[in-house]
């Protein structure tokens, strides 16, 4: 039998320094994700043997993230956050390099392999928010999570603008973008060298060290947090992955698609400056409920037409809904497990979340390109697909709220 000996709490200055480093990582290294999500489907469309597989590169990124989440969580539980984040930047650089070779050789298979390796970085980036929670206590914890995700504001501006500069900079389309991705990942080792998060709690003989994965999943609060996080992230990915294809398919150019992605990613992260304060004041569950409602409004706007302003409005609402839903679900999860359970709970959460995102991104290309005779019909199919999953998450949240307090 073992018990957990927790690390002493961080001083406020150390906690804020760690959060600052994680914000910088989200802002700078994280810029690669809006870059890749902007051009991944477009590049895939030029390489894929069938347009229905255009978004398969995005799906492979998410699949790589899903399969990497649990091993990375275990590594961080044993060796600390820094080691896991270093592995993430290595995966991102390798993914950019293999993707670049695939573009040069016109190989869809190599391009997919590079996308899969990029998923290692995406999984590591997902743990930035948990690392912020590790550093913080009390009311600062949801704010720390929110601030780290707010670092995506810089990524939202830098990433798509780099696409504009690099996408057609070389003879091979999009090659310059993938070379820029390699360079961005080189920032990682410099930033993470200064990260100062205590080692994970160690165990000594005496008591159990926490619940196993099955027991964690049976906890209603953890189960509902995972469902809401999975639905928020998967639906955001479903619609965002298709949006460049829809925008270009409806007669606009790649630069316009990049601008819409910029607006979307800004909407994902701008609310982070106050989402944590809202959670501290009202609780995580009302914020998640607001996020699911806004995601539904996004789908309604998208179904109303394909004019430029409708694309902008739908993608902006999509970003805000994701922010409330995903940050709220993350805060719910962080409040529902002990320090000794964080590796199991966080790894299981991100594995299941990215499993849902993988399925969403796989469905996205098929719905967009193969479910109607036009880009507008495909875009409508993508947005209608949100309905049952929003009902699932909303129902789970209501079920949790109606349970006796002692059982939540």
C-alpha positions as CSV (number, residue, x, y, z in Angstrom):
1,X,0.0,0.0,0.0
2,X,1.2,3.5,-0.8
3,X,0.3,7.0,-0.1
4,X,1.1,10.2,-1.9
5,X,3.5,12.8,-0.5
6,X,2.5,16.0,-2.2
7,X,5.1,18.6,-3.3
8,X,5.1,21.8,-1.3
9,X,2.9,24.5,-2.9
10,X,4.7,27.0,-5.2
11,X,5.2,30.5,-4.2
12,X,3.0,33.0,-6.0
13,X,6.0,34.4,-8.0
14,X,7.1,30.9,-9.1
15,X,3.5,30.0,-10.1
16,X,3.1,33.2,-12.1
17,X,6.5,32.7,-13.8
18,X,5.5,29.2,-14.9
19,X,2.2,30.5,-16.2
20,X,4.0,33.2,-18.1
21,X,6.3,30.6,-19.8
22,X,3.4,28.5,-20.7
23,X,1.6,31.5,-22.1
24,X,4.6,32.2,-24.3
25,X,4.8,28.5,-25.4
26,X,1.1,28.6,-26.4
27,X,1.6,31.9,-28.2
28,X,4.8,31.1,-30.1
29,X,5.1,27.4,-30.5
30,X,1.4,27.0,-30.7
31,X,1.3,29.2,-33.9
32,X,2.1,26.1,-35.9
33,X,-1.4,24.7,-35.3
34,X,-3.5,27.4,-36.9
35,X,-0.9,27.3,-39.8
36,X,-1.4,23.6,-40.3
37,X,-5.1,23.7,-39.8
38,X,-5.4,26.5,-42.4
39,X,-3.5,24.7,-45.2
40,X,-3.7,21.0,-44.2
41,X,-7.0,20.3,-45.9
42,X,-6.0,22.4,-48.9
43,X,-2.7,20.6,-49.3
44,X,-4.4,17.3,-48.7
45,X,-6.8,18.2,-51.5
46,X,-3.9,18.6,-54.0
47,X,-2.3,15.3,-53.0
48,X,-5.2,13.0,-52.1
49,X,-6.3,10.5,-54.8
50,X,-10.0,11.3,-53.9
51,X,-11.3,14.7,-52.7
52,X,-13.3,12.9,-49.9
53,X,-9.9,12.4,-48.2
54,X,-8.9,16.0,-48.3
55,X,-9.1,16.4,-44.5
56,X,-7.4,13.1,-43.7
57,X,-4.1,14.9,-42.9
58,X,-6.0,16.9,-40.2
59,X,-7.5,13.6,-38.9
60,X,-4.0,12.0,-38.7
61,X,-2.8,14.9,-36.6
62,X,-5.6,14.3,-34.2
63,X,-5.1,10.6,-34.2
64,X,-1.4,11.1,-33.4
65,X,-2.5,13.3,-30.6
66,X,-5.0,10.8,-29.3
67,X,-2.4,8.0,-29.3
68,X,0.3,10.2,-27.7
69,X,-1.8,11.6,-24.9
70,X,-1.6,8.7,-22.4
71,X,2.1,8.0,-23.0
72,X,2.9,11.7,-22.6
73,X,0.9,11.9,-19.4
74,X,2.7,8.9,-18.0
75,X,6.1,10.4,-19.0
76,X,5.2,13.7,-17.3
77,X,4.0,11.8,-14.2
78,X,7.4,10.1,-13.9
79,X,9.8,12.7,-15.3
80,X,8.0,16.0,-15.1
81,X,6.3,18.4,-17.4
82,X,9.5,19.7,-19.0
83,X,10.4,16.3,-20.4
84,X,7.0,15.8,-22.0
85,X,7.0,19.3,-23.6
86,X,10.4,18.7,-25.0
87,X,9.2,15.5,-26.6
88,X,6.3,17.5,-28.0
89,X,8.5,20.0,-29.8
90,X,10.6,17.1,-31.2
91,X,7.4,15.6,-32.6
92,X,6.3,18.9,-34.1
93,X,9.7,19.5,-35.8
94,X,9.7,15.9,-37.2
95,X,6.2,16.3,-38.4
96,X,7.0,19.5,-40.3
97,X,10.1,17.9,-41.9
98,X,8.3,14.7,-43.0
99,X,5.4,16.8,-44.3
100,X,7.7,19.0,-46.3
101,X,9.3,15.9,-47.9
102,X,5.9,14.6,-48.7
103,X,5.0,17.9,-50.5
104,X,8.3,17.9,-52.5
105,X,7.7,14.3,-53.6
106,X,4.0,14.7,-54.1
107,X,3.5,11.8,-51.7
108,X,0.1,11.7,-49.9
109,X,1.4,8.8,-47.7
110,X,4.5,10.8,-46.5
111,X,2.4,13.9,-46.0
112,X,0.0,11.8,-43.8
113,X,3.0,10.4,-41.8
114,X,4.2,14.0,-41.1
115,X,0.7,14.9,-40.0
116,X,0.7,11.9,-37.6
117,X,4.0,13.1,-36.0
118,X,2.6,16.6,-35.7
119,X,0.0,15.0,-33.4
120,X,2.7,14.4,-30.8
121,X,3.1,18.2,-30.5
122,X,-0.7,18.8,-30.4
123,X,-1.0,16.3,-27.5
124,X,1.9,18.0,-25.6
125,X,0.3,21.4,-26.2
126,X,-2.9,20.1,-24.6
127,X,-1.1,19.6,-21.3
128,X,0.0,23.2,-21.1
129,X,-3.4,24.0,-19.4
130,X,-2.9,21.1,-16.9
131,X,0.7,22.3,-16.2
132,X,-0.8,25.8,-15.4
133,X,-3.3,24.1,-13.0
134,X,-0.4,22.3,-11.3
135,X,1.3,25.6,-10.6
136,X,-1.8,27.3,-9.2
137,X,-4.1,26.9,-6.2
138,X,-7.4,28.3,-5.2
139,X,-9.1,30.9,-7.4
140,X,-5.9,31.4,-9.4
141,X,-6.2,27.8,-10.8
142,X,-9.1,28.5,-13.3
143,X,-7.5,31.8,-14.1
144,X,-4.1,30.2,-14.8
145,X,-5.8,27.7,-17.2
146,X,-7.5,30.6,-18.9
147,X,-4.4,32.7,-19.2
148,X,-2.4,29.9,-20.8
149,X,-5.2,29.4,-23.4
150,X,-5.2,33.1,-23.9
151,X,-1.7,32.8,-25.3
152,X,-3.3,31.4,-28.4
153,X,-4.2,35.0,-29.3
154,X,-0.7,35.6,-30.6
155,X,-0.8,32.2,-32.3
156,X,-4.1,33.2,-33.9
157,X,-2.5,36.3,-35.5
158,X,1.0,35.0,-36.2
159,X,0.0,31.5,-37.6
160,X,-2.4,32.5,-40.4
161,X,-0.3,35.6,-41.3
162,X,2.7,33.3,-41.7
163,X,0.6,31.2,-44.0
164,X,0.0,34.2,-46.2
165,X,3.7,34.9,-46.4
166,X,4.9,31.3,-46.8
167,X,2.2,29.3,-48.6
168,X,3.2,30.4,-52.1
169,X,6.8,31.5,-51.3
170,X,8.3,28.4,-53.0
171,X,7.7,26.6,-56.3
172,X,6.0,23.8,-54.3
173,X,2.8,25.2,-52.7
174,X,2.8,25.2,-48.9
175,X,6.4,24.0,-48.6
176,X,7.5,27.3,-47.1
177,X,4.8,26.9,-44.4
178,X,6.1,23.5,-43.4
179,X,9.7,24.8,-43.2
180,X,8.4,27.6,-41.0
181,X,6.8,25.0,-38.7
182,X,10.2,23.3,-38.2
183,X,11.7,26.6,-37.2
184,X,8.9,27.4,-34.8
185,X,9.5,24.1,-32.9
186,X,13.1,25.1,-32.2
187,X,11.8,27.8,-29.8
188,X,10.5,25.0,-27.5
189,X,13.8,23.8,-25.8
190,X,14.7,27.4,-25.0
191,X,11.4,28.2,-23.3
192,X,11.0,24.9,-21.4
193,X,14.5,25.1,-20.0
194,X,13.2,27.7,-17.6
195,X,10.0,25.9,-16.6
196,X,10.0,25.2,-12.8
197,X,7.1,22.9,-11.9
198,X,7.7,20.6,-9.0
199,X,8.2,16.9,-9.6
200,X,5.0,14.8,-9.5
201,X,3.9,13.6,-6.1
202,X,5.9,10.5,-4.9
203,X,4.5,7.6,-3.0
204,X,5.6,6.0,0.2
205,X,4.3,2.9,1.9
206,X,1.1,3.3,3.8
207,X,-2.0,4.0,1.7
208,X,-3.4,3.8,-1.8
209,X,-2.2,6.3,-4.3
210,X,-5.5,7.2,-5.9
211,X,-8.2,5.7,-8.1
212,X,-7.6,3.7,-11.2
213,X,-8.9,4.8,-14.7
214,X,-12.1,2.8,-14.5
215,X,-12.9,4.2,-11.0
216,X,-12.2,7.7,-12.2
217,X,-14.4,7.3,-15.2
218,X,-17.2,6.1,-12.9
219,X,-17.1,9.4,-11.1
220,X,-20.0,11.4,-12.5
221,X,-18.2,14.8,-12.3
222,X,-15.2,13.3,-14.3
223,X,-17.4,11.5,-16.8
224,X,-19.4,14.6,-17.6
225,X,-16.3,16.8,-17.8
226,X,-14.8,14.4,-20.3
227,X,-18.1,14.3,-22.4
228,X,-18.4,18.1,-22.4
229,X,-14.7,18.6,-23.3
230,X,-14.9,16.0,-26.0
231,X,-18.0,17.4,-27.6
232,X,-16.8,21.1,-27.4
233,X,-13.4,20.2,-29.0
234,X,-14.7,17.7,-31.5
235,X,-17.4,20.0,-32.9
236,X,-15.1,22.9,-33.1
237,X,-12.7,20.7,-35.1
238,X,-15.4,19.3,-37.3
239,X,-16.5,22.8,-38.5
240,X,-13.1,24.5,-38.5
241,X,-11.5,21.7,-40.6
242,X,-14.1,22.2,-43.3
243,X,-14.2,25.9,-43.2
244,X,-11.2,26.7,-45.5
245,X,-12.7,24.1,-48.0
246,X,-16.1,25.7,-47.7
247,X,-14.8,29.3,-48.1
248,X,-12.7,28.5,-51.1
249,X,-15.4,26.3,-52.6
250,X,-17.9,29.2,-52.3
251,X,-15.7,31.4,-54.5
252,X,-13.3,33.2,-52.0
253,X,-9.5,32.8,-52.2
254,X,-7.0,31.2,-49.8
255,X,-6.2,34.6,-48.2
256,X,-9.8,35.1,-47.2
257,X,-9.9,31.6,-45.8
258,X,-6.8,32.5,-43.7
259,X,-8.4,35.7,-42.5
260,X,-11.5,33.8,-41.4
261,X,-9.4,31.2,-39.5
262,X,-7.6,34.2,-37.9
263,X,-11.0,35.6,-36.7
264,X,-12.0,32.1,-35.5
265,X,-8.8,31.5,-33.5
266,X,-8.9,35.0,-32.0
267,X,-12.5,34.1,-30.9
268,X,-11.2,30.9,-29.4
269,X,-8.7,32.7,-27.1
270,X,-9.9,36.3,-26.5
271,X,-12.5,35.2,-24.0
272,X,-9.8,33.5,-22.0
273,X,-9.0,36.8,-20.4
274,X,-12.3,36.6,-18.5
275,X,-13.4,32.9,-18.7
276,X,-11.4,32.0,-15.6
277,X,-12.9,34.9,-13.7
278,X,-16.4,33.7,-14.8
279,X,-15.6,30.2,-13.6
280,X,-14.3,31.4,-10.3
281,X,-17.5,33.5,-9.8
282,X,-20.3,31.3,-11.2
283,X,-18.7,27.8,-11.3
284,X,-17.5,25.7,-14.2
285,X,-20.9,24.1,-15.1
286,X,-22.8,27.3,-16.1
287,X,-19.8,28.3,-18.2
288,X,-19.9,25.0,-20.0
289,X,-23.6,25.3,-20.6
290,X,-23.1,28.7,-22.1
291,X,-20.4,27.3,-24.4
292,X,-22.7,24.6,-25.7
293,X,-25.4,27.1,-26.3
294,X,-23.0,29.3,-28.3
295,X,-21.8,26.3,-30.4
296,X,-25.5,25.7,-31.3
297,X,-25.8,29.4,-32.3
298,X,-22.8,29.0,-34.5
299,X,-24.4,26.1,-36.4
300,X,-27.6,28.1,-36.8
301,X,-25.7,31.0,-38.4
302,X,-23.7,28.7,-40.7
303,X,-26.9,27.1,-41.9
304,X,-28.4,30.5,-42.7
305,X,-26.2,31.1,-45.8
306,X,-22.7,31.2,-47.3
307,X,-22.1,35.0,-47.6
308,X,-18.7,36.2,-46.3
309,X,-20.2,37.8,-43.2
310,X,-22.0,34.5,-42.3
311,X,-18.7,32.6,-42.5
312,X,-17.1,35.2,-40.2
313,X,-20.0,35.2,-37.7
314,X,-20.3,31.4,-37.6
315,X,-16.6,30.8,-37.1
316,X,-16.4,33.6,-34.4
317,X,-19.2,32.0,-32.5
318,X,-17.6,28.6,-32.9
319,X,-14.5,29.9,-31.3
320,X,-16.3,31.5,-28.3
321,X,-18.4,28.4,-27.7
322,X,-15.2,26.2,-27.8
323,X,-13.5,28.5,-25.3
324,X,-16.3,28.4,-22.7
325,X,-17.0,24.7,-23.2
326,X,-13.4,23.5,-23.2
327,X,-12.0,25.7,-20.4
328,X,-15.1,25.0,-18.3
329,X,-14.7,21.2,-18.8
330,X,-11.0,21.4,-18.0
331,X,-11.8,23.2,-14.8
332,X,-14.4,20.6,-13.9
333,X,-11.9,17.9,-14.4
334,X,-9.1,19.6,-12.4
335,X,-11.5,20.0,-9.5
336,X,-12.6,16.3,-9.5
337,X,-9.3,14.4,-9.0
338,X,-6.4,14.5,-6.6
339,X,-2.7,15.3,-7.4
340,X,-1.8,11.6,-7.3
341,X,-4.5,10.9,-10.0
342,X,-3.5,13.6,-12.4
343,X,-1.5,11.4,-14.8
344,X,-4.4,8.9,-15.1
345,X,-7.2,11.4,-15.2
346,X,-5.5,13.9,-17.6
347,X,-4.2,11.2,-19.9
348,X,-7.5,9.4,-20.1
349,X,-9.3,12.8,-20.6
350,X,-7.1,13.8,-23.5
351,X,-7.1,10.4,-25.1
352,X,-10.9,10.3,-25.1
353,X,-11.2,14.0,-26.2
354,X,-8.9,13.5,-29.1
355,X,-10.6,10.2,-30.1
356,X,-13.7,12.3,-30.5
357,X,-11.8,15.0,-32.4
358,X,-10.2,12.3,-34.7
359,X,-13.7,11.0,-35.6
360,X,-14.9,14.5,-36.2
361,X,-12.0,15.5,-38.5
362,X,-12.4,12.2,-40.4
363,X,-16.1,13.0,-40.9
364,X,-15.4,16.6,-41.8
365,X,-13.9,16.0,-45.3
366,X,-16.5,13.4,-46.2
367,X,-19.4,15.6,-45.1
368,X,-17.9,18.6,-46.8
369,X,-16.9,17.1,-50.2
370,X,-19.1,14.0,-50.6
371,X,-22.5,14.8,-49.0
372,X,-23.9,17.2,-51.6
373,X,-23.5,18.6,-55.0
374,X,-22.0,21.9,-54.0
375,X,-19.8,23.4,-51.3
376,X,-22.8,25.1,-49.8
377,X,-24.6,21.7,-49.4
378,X,-21.5,20.1,-47.9
379,X,-21.1,23.0,-45.4
380,X,-24.7,22.6,-44.4
381,X,-24.2,18.9,-43.7
382,X,-21.2,19.6,-41.5
383,X,-23.1,22.0,-39.4
384,X,-26.2,19.8,-39.1
385,X,-23.9,17.0,-37.8
386,X,-23.4,19.1,-34.6
387,X,-27.0,18.6,-33.3
388,X,-26.9,15.1,-31.7
389,X,-23.6,15.7,-30.0
390,X,-24.7,19.0,-28.5
391,X,-27.8,17.2,-27.2
392,X,-25.5,14.5,-25.7
393,X,-23.3,17.0,-23.8
394,X,-26.3,19.2,-22.8
395,X,-28.1,16.2,-21.5
396,X,-25.1,15.0,-19.5
397,X,-24.7,18.4,-17.9
398,X,-28.3,18.5,-16.9
399,X,-28.1,14.9,-15.5
400,X,-25.1,15.9,-13.3
401,X,-26.9,19.0,-12.1
402,X,-30.0,17.0,-11.1
403,X,-28.0,14.4,-9.0
404,X,-27.9,14.7,-5.2
405,X,-25.0,17.0,-4.1
406,X,-23.2,14.1,-2.4
407,X,-23.1,12.1,-5.7
408,X,-21.9,14.8,-8.0
